[in-house]
């Protein structure tokens, strides 16, 4: 992904990442765990999982 983020968007979801999973929704096996593997050495980004949609939510940390 390549995105541009306007100033003032820190700590807000700037990108949502969808996944497909065959497990039953809302079970432990269904819940995706996202990790930023590289490119975040300075800790400017965080990614969490939306418990309702199972999407990854990328945040900019100010």
TORKOLFI-865215 format. One line per 2 residues: number of its first residue (from 1); for each residue x, y, z of C-alpha. Coordinates in steps of 0.1 Angstrom, whole numbers, plus 5000, padded with zeros to 4 digits. Layout:
NUM	X:Y:Z ~ ...
This chain:
1	5000:5000:5000 ~ 5011:5036:4994
3	4990:5063:5011 ~ 4994:5100:5018
5	4982:5113:5052 ~ 4972:5148:5058
7	4986:5166:5089 ~ 4964:5161:5120
9	4954:5125:5113 ~ 4975:5111:5141
11	4958:5084:5163 ~ 4930:5080:5137
13	4925:5050:5115 ~ 4942:5060:5082
15	4939:5027:5064 ~ 4917:4996:5069
17	4930:4962:5057 ~ 4905:4935:5049
19	4912:4898:5052 ~ 4893:4866:5043
21	4891:4839:5069 ~ 4871:4807:5067
23	4867:4803:5105 ~ 4834:4811:5122
25	4831:4849:5128 ~ 4837:4863:5163
27	4856:4832:5175 ~ 4892:4832:5187
29	4903:4813:5155 ~ 4886:4840:5134
31	4904:4869:5150 ~ 4934:4881:5129
33	4966:4894:5145 ~ 4983:4920:5124
35	5020:4928:5127 ~ 5041:4955:5110
37	5071:4935:5098 ~ 5094:4963:5087
39	5093:5000:5080 ~ 5083:5010:5115
41	5116:5011:5132 ~ 5109:5045:5147
43	5074:5034:5160 ~ 5053:5059:5141
45	5026:5033:5132 ~ 5004:5009:5151
47	4980:4983:5137 ~ 4951:4968:5156
49	4922:4945:5147 ~ 4886:4957:5145
51	4867:4931:5166 ~ 4835:4936:5146
53	4849:4934:5110 ~ 4882:4916:5116
55	4899:4944:5095 ~ 4933:4957:5104
57	4933:4994:5113 ~ 4965:5013:5107
59	4971:5043:5129 ~ 4998:5070:5128
61	5012:5077:5163 ~ 5022:5112:5169
